[in-house]
Protein backbone atom coordinates (compact mmCIF):
# COMPACT_ATOMS: atom_id res chain seq x y z
CA UNK A 1 0.00 0.00 0.00
CA UNK A 2 2.84 2.38 0.83
CA UNK A 3 4.54 1.64 -2.49
CA UNK A 4 1.38 2.44 -4.46
CA UNK A 5 0.89 5.67 -2.51
CA UNK A 6 4.47 6.76 -3.15
CA UNK A 7 4.17 5.94 -6.85
CA UNK A 8 0.95 7.95 -7.02
CA UNK A 9 2.54 10.95 -5.29
CA UNK A 10 5.60 10.87 -7.54
CA UNK A 11 3.59 10.55 -10.74
CA UNK A 12 1.23 13.31 -9.62
CA UNK A 13 4.00 15.75 -8.69
CA UNK A 14 6.32 15.04 -11.63
CA UNK A 15 4.53 17.29 -14.18
CA UNK A 16 4.56 20.17 -11.70
CA UNK A 17 8.27 19.70 -11.04
CA UNK A 18 9.04 19.55 -14.75
CA UNK A 19 6.97 22.68 -15.37
CA UNK A 20 8.82 24.65 -12.70
CA UNK A 21 12.17 23.47 -14.04
CA UNK A 22 11.10 24.41 -17.57
CA UNK A 23 9.86 27.80 -16.41
CA UNK A 24 13.05 28.53 -14.47
CA UNK A 25 15.22 27.54 -17.43
CA UNK A 26 13.23 29.62 -19.92
CA UNK A 27 13.01 32.60 -17.58
CA UNK A 28 16.77 32.68 -17.02
CA UNK A 29 17.47 32.12 -20.71
CA UNK A 30 15.11 34.88 -21.88
CA UNK A 31 16.16 37.34 -19.18
CA UNK A 32 19.73 36.97 -20.40
CA UNK A 33 18.60 37.77 -23.95
CA UNK A 34 16.10 40.47 -22.92
CA UNK A 35 13.05 38.80 -24.54
CA UNK A 36 9.52 38.70 -23.17
CA UNK A 37 8.52 35.61 -21.18
CA UNK A 38 5.28 33.67 -21.65
CA UNK A 39 4.85 31.64 -18.43
CA UNK A 40 1.90 29.53 -19.63
CA UNK A 41 2.84 26.76 -22.09
CA UNK A 42 -0.59 25.10 -21.82
CA UNK A 43 -0.25 22.93 -24.91
CA UNK A 44 3.01 21.43 -23.68
CA UNK A 45 1.57 20.84 -20.20
CA UNK A 46 -1.50 19.15 -21.69
CA UNK A 47 0.61 16.77 -23.77
CA UNK A 48 2.98 16.07 -20.87
CA UNK A 49 0.08 15.41 -18.50
CA UNK A 50 -1.45 12.96 -20.99
CA UNK A 51 1.85 11.11 -21.35
CA UNK A 52 2.26 10.85 -17.58
CA UNK A 53 -1.33 9.71 -17.24
CA UNK A 54 -0.68 6.87 -19.70
CA UNK A 55 2.52 5.97 -17.86
CA UNK A 56 0.59 5.92 -14.61
CA UNK A 57 -2.00 3.51 -16.02
CA UNK A 58 0.79 1.28 -17.33
CA UNK A 59 2.71 1.27 -14.03
CA UNK A 60 -0.37 0.44 -11.98
CA UNK A 61 -1.39 -2.24 -14.48
CA UNK A 62 2.01 -3.92 -14.29
CA UNK A 63 2.39 -3.65 -10.51
CA UNK A 64 -1.15 -4.68 -9.61
CA UNK A 65 -1.34 -7.56 -7.15
CA UNK A 66 -4.97 -8.43 -8.03
CA UNK A 67 -4.28 -10.16 -11.33
CA UNK A 68 -6.20 -13.40 -11.94
CA UNK A 69 -4.02 -16.53 -11.77
CA UNK A 70 -4.26 -19.14 -14.52
MARBA-3410 file (N, C-alpha, C, O; in Angstrom, 1 decimal):
70
0.8,-1.2,0.0,0.0,0.0,0.0,0.9,1.3,0.0,0.6,2.2,-0.7 ~ 1.9,1.2,0.8,2.8,2.4,0.8,3.5,2.6,-0.5,3.7,3.7,-1.0 ~ 3.9,1.5,-1.2,4.5,1.6,-2.5,3.6,2.3,-3.5,4.0,3.1,-4.3 ~ 2.3,1.9,-3.5,1.4,2.4,-4.5,1.1,3.9,-4.2,1.0,4.7,-5.1 ~ 1.1,4.3,-2.9,0.9,5.7,-2.5,2.1,6.5,-2.9,1.9,7.6,-3.5
3.3,6.0,-2.7,4.5,6.8,-3.2,4.5,6.9,-4.7,4.9,8.0,-5.2 ~ 4.2,5.9,-5.4,4.2,5.9,-6.9,3.2,7.0,-7.3,3.4,7.8,-8.2 ~ 2.0,7.0,-6.7,1.0,7.9,-7.0,1.4,9.4,-6.8,1.2,10.3,-7.6 ~ 2.1,9.6,-5.6,2.5,10.9,-5.3,3.6,11.4,-6.3,3.6,12.5,-6.7 ~ 4.5,10.5,-6.6,5.6,10.9,-7.5,5.0,11.2,-8.9,5.4,12.2,-9.5
4.2,10.3,-9.4,3.6,10.5,-10.7,2.7,11.8,-10.8,2.6,12.4,-11.8 ~ 2.1,12.1,-9.7,1.2,13.3,-9.6,2.1,14.6,-9.6,1.8,15.6,-10.2 ~ 3.2,14.5,-8.9,4.0,15.8,-8.7,5.0,16.0,-9.8,5.6,17.1,-9.9 ~ 5.3,14.9,-10.6,6.3,15.0,-11.6,6.0,16.1,-12.7,6.9,16.9,-13.0 ~ 4.8,16.2,-13.2,4.5,17.3,-14.2,4.7,18.7,-13.6,5.2,19.6,-14.3
4.4,18.9,-12.3,4.6,20.2,-11.7,6.0,20.5,-11.6,6.5,21.6,-11.8 ~ 6.8,19.5,-11.2,8.3,19.7,-11.0,8.9,20.0,-12.4,9.7,20.9,-12.5 ~ 8.5,19.3,-13.4,9.0,19.6,-14.8,8.6,20.9,-15.3,9.4,21.6,-15.9 ~ 7.4,21.4,-15.0,7.0,22.7,-15.4,7.8,23.8,-14.7,8.2,24.7,-15.4 ~ 8.0,23.6,-13.4,8.8,24.7,-12.7,10.3,24.7,-13.2,10.9,25.7,-13.2
10.8,23.5,-13.5,12.2,23.5,-14.0,12.2,24.1,-15.4,13.1,24.9,-15.7 ~ 11.2,23.8,-16.2,11.1,24.4,-17.6,11.0,25.9,-17.5,11.6,26.7,-18.2 ~ 10.1,26.4,-16.6,9.9,27.8,-16.4,11.1,28.5,-15.9,11.4,29.6,-16.4 ~ 11.8,27.9,-15.0,13.1,28.5,-14.5,14.1,28.6,-15.6,14.8,29.6,-15.7 ~ 14.2,27.5,-16.3,15.2,27.5,-17.4,14.9,28.6,-18.5,15.8,29.4,-18.9
13.6,28.7,-18.9,13.2,29.6,-19.9,13.3,31.0,-19.4,13.8,31.9,-20.1 ~ 12.9,31.3,-18.2,13.0,32.6,-17.6,14.5,33.1,-17.5,14.7,34.2,-17.9 ~ 15.4,32.3,-17.1,16.8,32.7,-17.0,17.3,32.9,-18.4,18.1,33.8,-18.6 ~ 17.0,32.0,-19.3,17.5,32.1,-20.7,17.0,33.4,-21.4,17.7,34.1,-22.0 ~ 15.7,33.7,-21.2,15.1,34.9,-21.9,15.5,36.2,-21.2,15.6,37.2,-21.8
15.7,36.1,-19.9,16.2,37.3,-19.2,17.6,37.7,-19.6,17.9,38.9,-19.7 ~ 18.4,36.7,-19.9,19.7,37.0,-20.4,19.7,37.6,-21.8,20.6,38.4,-22.1 ~ 18.7,37.2,-22.6,18.6,37.8,-24.0,17.7,39.0,-24.0,17.7,39.7,-25.0 ~ 17.0,39.3,-23.0,16.1,40.5,-22.9,14.8,40.3,-23.6,14.1,41.3,-23.9 ~ 14.3,39.1,-23.9,13.1,38.8,-24.5,11.9,38.8,-23.5,12.2,38.7,-22.3
10.7,38.8,-24.0,9.5,38.7,-23.2,9.4,37.2,-22.8,9.8,36.3,-23.5 ~ 8.7,37.0,-21.7,8.5,35.6,-21.2,7.1,35.3,-21.1,6.3,36.0,-20.5 ~ 6.6,34.2,-21.7,5.3,33.7,-21.6,5.3,32.5,-20.7,5.7,31.4,-21.0 ~ 4.7,32.7,-19.4,4.9,31.6,-18.4,3.8,30.5,-18.5,3.7,29.7,-17.6 ~ 3.0,30.5,-19.6,1.9,29.5,-19.6,2.0,28.7,-20.9,1.2,29.0,-21.9
2.8,27.7,-20.9,2.8,26.8,-22.1,1.8,25.7,-22.0,2.1,24.5,-21.8 ~ 0.5,26.0,-22.1,-0.6,25.1,-21.8,-0.6,23.9,-22.7,-0.8,22.8,-22.3 ~ -0.3,24.1,-24.0,-0.3,22.9,-24.9,0.8,21.9,-24.5,0.6,20.7,-24.6 ~ 2.0,22.4,-24.1,3.0,21.4,-23.7,2.6,20.7,-22.4,2.9,19.5,-22.2 ~ 2.0,21.5,-21.5,1.6,20.8,-20.2,0.5,19.8,-20.4,0.4,18.8,-19.8
-0.4,20.1,-21.4,-1.5,19.2,-21.7,-0.9,17.8,-22.3,-1.4,16.8,-21.9 ~ 0.0,18.0,-23.2,0.6,16.8,-23.8,1.4,16.0,-22.7,1.3,14.8,-22.7 ~ 2.2,16.7,-21.9,3.0,16.1,-20.9,2.1,15.4,-19.8,2.4,14.3,-19.4 ~ 1.0,16.0,-19.5,0.1,15.4,-18.5,-0.6,14.1,-19.1,-0.7,13.2,-18.3 ~ -0.9,14.2,-20.4,-1.4,13.0,-21.0,-0.4,11.8,-21.0,-0.8,10.7,-20.8
0.8,12.1,-21.3,1.8,11.1,-21.3,2.1,10.5,-20.0,2.2,9.3,-19.8 ~ 2.1,11.4,-18.9,2.3,10.9,-17.6,1.0,10.1,-17.1,1.2,9.1,-16.4 ~ -0.1,10.5,-17.6,-1.3,9.7,-17.2,-1.3,8.3,-17.8,-1.6,7.3,-17.2 ~ -0.8,8.2,-19.1,-0.7,6.9,-19.7,0.4,6.0,-19.0,0.2,4.8,-18.8 ~ 1.5,6.7,-18.6,2.5,6.0,-17.9,2.0,5.5,-16.5,2.3,4.4,-16.1
1.2,6.3,-15.9,0.6,5.9,-14.6,-0.3,4.7,-14.8,-0.2,3.8,-13.9 ~ -1.1,4.7,-15.8,-2.0,3.5,-16.0,-1.2,2.3,-16.3,-1.5,1.2,-15.8 ~ -0.1,2.4,-17.0,0.8,1.3,-17.3,1.5,0.8,-16.1,1.5,-0.4,-15.8 ~ 2.0,1.7,-15.3,2.7,1.3,-14.0,1.8,0.6,-13.1,2.1,-0.5,-12.5 ~ 0.6,1.1,-12.9,-0.4,0.4,-12.0,-0.9,-0.9,-12.6,-1.2,-1.8,-11.8
-1.0,-1.0,-13.9,-1.4,-2.2,-14.5,-0.3,-3.3,-14.3,-0.7,-4.5,-14.1 ~ 0.9,-3.0,-14.4,2.0,-3.9,-14.3,2.2,-4.3,-12.8,2.5,-5.5,-12.6 ~ 2.1,-3.4,-11.9,2.4,-3.7,-10.5,1.2,-4.1,-9.7,1.3,-4.3,-8.5 ~ 0.0,-4.3,-10.3,-1.2,-4.7,-9.6,-1.0,-6.1,-9.0,-0.5,-7.0,-9.7 ~ -1.4,-6.3,-7.8,-1.3,-7.6,-7.2,-2.6,-8.4,-7.3,-2.7,-9.5,-7.0
-3.7,-7.8,-7.9,-5.0,-8.4,-8.0,-5.2,-9.0,-9.4,-6.3,-9.1,-9.9 ~ -4.1,-9.5,-10.0,-4.3,-10.2,-11.3,-4.8,-11.6,-11.2,-4.4,-12.3,-10.2 ~ -5.7,-12.0,-12.0,-6.2,-13.4,-11.9,-5.1,-14.4,-12.3,-4.3,-14.2,-13.2 ~ -5.0,-15.5,-11.5,-4.0,-16.5,-11.8,-4.6,-17.6,-12.7,-5.8,-18.0,-12.6 ~ -3.8,-18.1,-13.6,-4.3,-19.1,-14.5,-3.5,-20.4,-14.3,-3.8,-21.4,-14.9
END
